[in-house]
């Protein structure tokens, strides 16, 4: 792997790469993307969601964690015609 694919995640304070996966509700793998650690979640999600839409036409609802909030939700609705629902973590968990 070329050094250009490595980055530094300032939030987690770690160098390297980040992997993002899309699974179905049975945890079967639908798509994977590996980027440099400095690539943000929303930026990496755009090409990943485009690939998922092309490969899995019947997919209409996508759940994501809080790292994918903001304009990505609107983009998914307008450009992909898919619902991107942000699932907030519960503060009740220990």
C-alpha positions as CSV (number, residue, x, y, z in Angstrom):
1,X,0.0,0.0,0.0
2,X,1.4,3.4,-0.9
3,X,2.2,5.9,1.9
4,X,-0.3,8.3,0.4
5,X,-3.1,6.0,1.7
6,X,-2.1,6.7,5.2
7,X,-3.2,9.7,7.2
8,X,-3.6,11.0,10.8
9,X,-6.9,11.1,12.6
10,X,-6.7,14.1,14.8
11,X,-9.8,13.1,16.8
12,X,-8.6,9.7,17.8
13,X,-4.9,10.7,17.7
14,X,-3.9,7.7,15.5
15,X,-2.1,7.4,12.2
16,X,-3.0,4.9,9.5
17,X,-6.2,4.0,7.6
18,X,-9.9,3.8,8.5
19,X,-12.3,1.2,7.2
20,X,-16.0,1.8,6.7
21,X,-18.5,-1.0,6.1
22,X,-22.1,-1.2,5.0
23,X,-23.9,-4.3,6.2
24,X,-27.5,-5.4,6.0
25,X,-29.7,-6.1,9.1
26,X,-28.3,-9.7,9.2
27,X,-24.7,-8.3,9.4
28,X,-23.9,-9.5,5.9
29,X,-21.3,-7.4,4.2
30,X,-22.6,-5.2,1.3
31,X,-19.7,-2.8,0.8
32,X,-16.3,-1.8,2.2
33,X,-14.2,1.3,1.8
34,X,-10.7,1.9,3.2
35,X,-9.3,5.5,3.3
36,X,-6.5,7.4,4.9
37,X,-7.3,8.2,8.5
38,X,-7.6,11.9,7.9
39,X,-10.5,11.5,5.5
40,X,-13.7,12.4,7.3
41,X,-16.7,10.1,7.6
42,X,-19.0,12.2,5.5
43,X,-16.5,12.6,2.7
44,X,-15.8,8.8,2.6
45,X,-19.5,8.0,2.7
46,X,-20.4,9.6,-0.6
47,X,-18.6,7.2,-2.9
48,X,-19.4,4.3,-0.6
49,X,-23.2,5.0,-0.7
50,X,-23.1,5.5,-4.4
51,X,-21.5,2.0,-4.8
52,X,-24.1,0.5,-2.4
53,X,-26.9,2.0,-4.4
54,X,-25.6,0.7,-7.7
55,X,-25.1,-2.8,-6.3
56,X,-28.2,-3.0,-4.1
57,X,-31.1,-1.3,-5.9
58,X,-33.7,-2.5,-3.4
59,X,-32.0,-0.8,-0.4
60,X,-34.1,2.2,0.6
61,X,-33.2,2.8,4.3
62,X,-29.7,3.2,5.6
63,X,-28.9,3.6,9.3
64,X,-25.7,5.4,10.3
65,X,-24.1,6.6,13.5
66,X,-23.7,10.3,14.5
67,X,-20.5,10.8,12.5
68,X,-22.6,11.0,9.3
69,X,-25.0,13.8,10.3
70,X,-25.4,17.1,8.4
71,X,-25.7,17.6,4.7
72,X,-25.0,13.9,4.0
73,X,-28.6,13.1,5.1
74,X,-30.0,15.6,2.6
75,X,-27.6,14.5,-0.1
76,X,-28.7,10.9,0.2
77,X,-32.3,11.9,0.0
78,X,-31.9,14.2,-3.0
79,X,-29.2,12.5,-5.0
80,X,-29.6,8.8,-4.2
81,X,-33.3,8.8,-3.4
82,X,-32.5,6.9,-0.2
83,X,-33.3,7.6,3.5
84,X,-30.2,8.0,5.6
85,X,-31.4,7.8,9.2
86,X,-29.0,8.8,12.0
87,X,-29.2,6.5,15.0
88,X,-28.1,8.3,18.2
89,X,-26.3,6.4,20.9
90,X,-28.1,6.1,24.2
91,X,-26.4,7.8,27.1
92,X,-28.0,5.2,29.4
93,X,-25.5,2.5,28.4
94,X,-22.5,1.9,30.6
